[in-house]
């Protein structure tokens, strides 16, 4: 039996606190921006699995030029929180909000210059998502996927010290699987795979708070008693790792960049 609070409405429950319990890596956005094609018109981008808009916010702040954005998420409460946060902070930016599935993108073909997704692709049907992304990208348009592989996940503070974390988290895609999804007749050309090592420093209390507030959906996959027991074992293990009251650790991620074949008009 899965955790009694269930997975289907997980993101609806945590929408109001999600931004506070998740880390954001703003430097990866610079790498993505450098790949997005430039035009003498506004650039059309879609953030899929946008959550509360953490990375959309960074993109708006860092991008030099005019943007037209579509924020898409399967969770209505997450999307509502995203709209509330971004509309209040960037009233002059054109942002559309779409509640829908990454497996069936709700856009016309050839309508976007870029599709970005951050730490969400493991929720998607990878092949359907890649096929759909290729369809809605204009020639020369960019698909950027920021994610974590199973191997990287095993090396996180959670993978190393939270009992059962890697065993429960079976949804992540390997480098090879991501490459194959792009290479198989999609009309996309793999441009780059870049790895990032992001330094973190957290207190034991902060890490416990994140777990108890399900900042990773992985935690919802635990039976309730197993999760409670794991929290206590995790805390005990961390107590031996503190330096000046903090846990210093590294979070590894992968950025996959692919480009739609063809010449931009």
C-alpha positions, 0 to 999 in steps of 0.5 A, a space after each residue: 500500500 502506498 502512503 495513505 495521503 496518496 500521490 494523485 493529489 500530492 501537488 495540489 496539497 503542497 502548492 502553497 509551500 512548494 516554492 519554499 521547500 525546493 532548491 532552485 539552480 539559477 545558473 542553469 538558466 544562463 546555459 539555456 538562454 544561450 541556446 535559445 534562437 533570437 529573432 526580431 520579434 518576441 521569443 515564444 517559450 513554454 515551461 512544462 511542469 512549471 509548478 509554482 513558476 520558480 524557474 520561469 521567474 528566473 528566466 524572465 529576470 535573466 532574459 534580455 529581450 521580449 518573451 511570450 511565455 506559456 506556463 503549463 502544469 497538470 496540477 490546477 492548484 500549482 498553476 494557480 499558485 504560479 499565476 498568483 506569484 508571476 502576475 504579481 511580480 511581472 505585470 508587464 510580461 505576457 504569460 499564458 497559463 495552461 492546465 494540461 498534460 506534458 504528454 499531449 501539449 495543447 499547442 499548434 505545431 511550429 508555435 514555439 521557439 523553446 520548451 523548457 522543463 525543470 525536474 519534472 520529466 520523470 512525471 512524463 511519458 518520455 516518448 510522447 513528450 519528446 514527440 509532442 515537443 518536436 511537433 510544437 517547436 519551430 525549426 531551430 527551436 530548442 528543447 531543454 530538459 533539466 533532470 536527475 539520472 538514477 545514478 545522480 539520485 543515488 549520490 544525493 544526500 537523500 539517496 545516500 542516507 534516507 532509507 529506501 529512497 533509491 529503491 522507491 524512486 524508479 521513475 528517473 531516466 538515464 542518459 541513454 534513455 533520454 538520448 534514445 527518446 530524442 534520436 528515434 525519428 523525432 525531428 530533433 537533434 541532440 545538441 548537448 548533455 551537460 552535468 551540474 554539481 550544485 553545492 548545498 548547505 542545510 541544517 538537519 531541521 531544514 532537511 527534516 522539514 523538506 521531507 515531512 512536507 514532501 518536497 520530493 514526490 518520492 516520499 509519497 511512494 512510501 507506506 506511512 509507517 516506513 516513511 516515519 521510520 525512515 525520517 528517524 533513521 535519516 536524522 540519526 545518520 545526519 547527526 554524524 555529518 554536521 559541520 558547524 551545525 550544517 550538512 554540506 552536500 552536493 546535488 547533481 543534475 543533468 541538462 539535455 539540450 536538443 534542437 528542432 531540425 530545419 532552418 528558422 524562418 
